[in-house]
């Protein structure tokens, strides 16, 4: 008889689907700054949503689905993809705040940026290529908008400039987001390699 190795966060939960995804997470000092900004904007715009906890703030890279029990095969393939990525650390900078128009009663208020997110786009591409090689191609989306959700509001907020919020990205993670619990279970972590040479602007 073979035994499936235990994977943190893989415990069966009978009723609530959890999300699994690769992500970038700010260091706690920056995450706390983002939380304070979200609380200010909530008061200023009189929003009803609760700001995301600092521990759960993140920028998603690739989403691997939402299920009550993540499939071991997907998680093992994700581990292989994460290990295959070679890229140096980089800086990110978010300088805009706006709402994504999704559900009328639950609109994400998100941090956005332009030039300050070139590194995120490159990591998204490299990780996507690694995912395709290990059979996770169906999870790679053709379009990607880097962002950090700070709360879910009940009405939209038009785009506005904010004081730039950024950090140095030195790693990326694979997490299981426990639905309704406001916490993440880390399933994998991969450091970026300073000695790796990658053209972040995509130039030849």
N, C-alpha and C positions, 0 to 999 in steps of 0.2 A: 504494500500500500504506500502511495506517495503522499507527502504532506505539503500543503501549500504554506510557504513561509509567511509569517505575520507581517503585515504592512501597516504602519501607523495610520489611523483614520479609516481603515477598511472595514471596521465593524459594521454589521448589518443594522440599518435603521429602517423599520417596517413601513414608515408612512411619508417621510419627507425627503425629496431628492436634494442632493448636495451638488455643488458645482466643483469641477476640477479644472485648474488652469495654470499655465506658466505665467509668472508675474514679476514685476519689479516692485520692491517695497522700500519706501524711504526709511532712513534711520529714524529712531524714535524722536529725536529733537525736531527734525523736519516734520514728521507726522503730527506731532503735537502742535506745531505752528499751523499746519494745514487745518487741523481740527478747530483751532481758535479762529482762523479766518472763516471757516464754514459757519461757526456760531454767530459771528458778526454779521455775515451776509443773511443768515436765517432771520435775525432780528430786523435787519434793515429792510428786507423784502417781505417780512411777515409770512414766512413759510412755515408749514406745519411739520415738515420732515425732520427726522432726528439725524444729526451729523454722524457720519461713519466714525467708529472708534479708531484711535491712532493705530492700534494693532492690526486693523483690517484695511487700512488705506493702501492702495496699490494701483499700478497700471498693468492691466492685463496684456499679455503678449499673444498667447494662443489659448482658446477655450476648448476643453476636451469633453464637454458634455455635462449633463446634469442627470444623475441617477441616484436611486436610494442606496445602491452599493456599487461603487466604481469597479469596473472590470479589471481584474489583475493583469490581463494581457495588455490593456491600454496603458496601465501604469508602468509595467515593465518596459514597454516600447518607449514611453515618455522618458524613462530614466536613461535609456540608450541615446535618445535624441539629445537630452541635456548634456550628456557626457561628450557628445561629438562636437559641440559648439566651441570654437576658438575665436576669441575677440578680446581686445584690450578694454580696460575700464573707460568710462566716458561720463560726461556731464549732461544732465538734463535740465531744462528750464521751461517752466510753465508761466505764461504771462496773461492768460485770458480766462474768464469764467463765463460759462453759458449753460443753457439747458439743452438736453437732447429731447426731442419730441417723440416720446414713446407712448406709454399709456397715459390717458388724460389725467388720471389721479396719482400717477407715480412717475414723475419726470426726473431723470438723473440731472443733478447740477454738477458740472464737471470742470476740471482744470484742463486747459488746452494750451497749445503752443505751436510755433512754426519752426524757425531755424534751430531752436534749442532742443529739438527732438530728433535730429538726424541720427544720433546713435541708437535711439530706440527703434527707428525704422530699420537700421542695419541689423540689429539683433533679431528683430522680428523676421527679417528675410533669411538670415543664417539659420535660425532655429526652425523656420518653416521648411527649409531645404533638408535639414537633418530629420525632421518628422516624416517627410515624404519617403526618405530612404528606409525608414523602419516601419512603414505601413500605416502611418498616421496622416497621410495626405488628405483624406476626407475632412479632417479637422482644420486644415489650413485655408483660411478665408482669403479671397482675392483682394479684398479691400480692408484697410486697417486705418483707424483713426486713434492715435495714442491719446490717452486721457486718464485722469484720476477722478473717480466719482467721489464727491464729498458729502452729498446727501441726496435723498429722493424727495422732491417737492411736489406740491399739489397743483402748481401752475408754473408756466415757463418764465424764465428770466432771460432777457435779451443779452447778447454778448457785451461784455465789459472788460476793460483793461484792469489788471491788478498789478501790485508790486510783484516782481518776479519771484517765484518760489522754485528752488532747484536743489539738486544734490548730486554727489558723485556716485555713479552706479558701479559697484565692484562685484556684483553677483546677481543672479536671477534664481527664482525658486519655483517649485511646483507645490501648489497648495490644494487642499480640499476645504472649501468654504462650507461650514456647517449651517444649513438652512435654518433661519430663525433663531440662531444662537449667538450671532455676532462674534464669531471667532473662527480662526483658521487652524487647520492641522497641516503642518509642513510635511511634505512627502519627499522632497528632494531639494538640494541646494548646490549650485555650481558657481564657483568663483570665476571671474573674468581674468585673463592672463595678461599682465602688463607687457610681456615680451612679444605678444602677437601684433602683427602689423595688418591693419584693416583700414581701407580708405572710406571714412564715414560719409563722404560726399558722393560716393559712387562713381568717381571719375576714373577713367582708364589710366 
